[in-house]
Amino acid sequence: MGNMHDPTFFIIAQRANLALFVAAQVYGVPPAETRKPTRGRPRVARARQIAIHLARNVFGLSKQQLAAEFRRDRSTVLHACHVIDGMREGSAEFDSTLRWMEGLLKRAAGRAEA
């Protein structure tokens, strides 16, 4: 991970926060709740898992970067990505929602829709 004098440090934080904000809004949970050190309510935990998944898939953040930004360990980050991948494969509606959120994040970050 970089230090605070490295501009990449702020870009990574900004992208993680953007993913977290979108997931929290879609799931109707306060973004601050997803930052707490405890797992929290199931809806909060799911929003956090989705935010981790989005930050990895849309912005390409590494497991180490995600762990630092979401204040979790790398195994938790890996678990979140696996859970959301499984849910995506199992539900066309969930996949559609994720694709919508991915597109929203890409546009917000000034990236062309893929």
Protein Blocks (a to p, Z undefined) as FASTA:
>chain_A
ZZfklmklmmmmmmmmmmmmmmmmmnopafklmmpmblbjfklmmmmmmmmmmmmmmnop
afklmmmmnopafklmmmmmmmmmmmmmmomklmmmmmmmmmmmmmmnopacZZ
